[in-house]
Amino acid sequence: MVANVTRQIEFALDKFKGYREGVDPPHADLEIDVRLGEHRFTDTVRWFPLDPVQMIDAFALQTVEDLDLPVAMADMISQQMRAQCAEANARALGQG
């Protein structure tokens, strides 16, 4: 799994090599707030909305593993991130 995530991250970084130094590629600040029973995870993540969905899923799964949260929270985190990326893309295209 680690090698696959590393490849995805390298792919994402390759997409932005054309940006001038000191200029951020398009991004969105995603606010995550999920609860499951007694567990709660909140965070703000700077994300590139054009990154593959698999990167969101890998990030969410790695987050719950690192923090020893219930695995079901990974899907909840992914859903929130995907929805906010879709909103950011719509705004960028003038559709939202």
Buried (B, 14 or more C-beta within 10 A) or exposed (E): EEEEBEEBBEEBEEEBEEEEEEEEEEBBEBEBEBEBEEBEBEEEBEBBBBBEEEBBBBBBBBBBEEEEBEEEBBBBBBEBBBEBBEBBBEEEEEEE
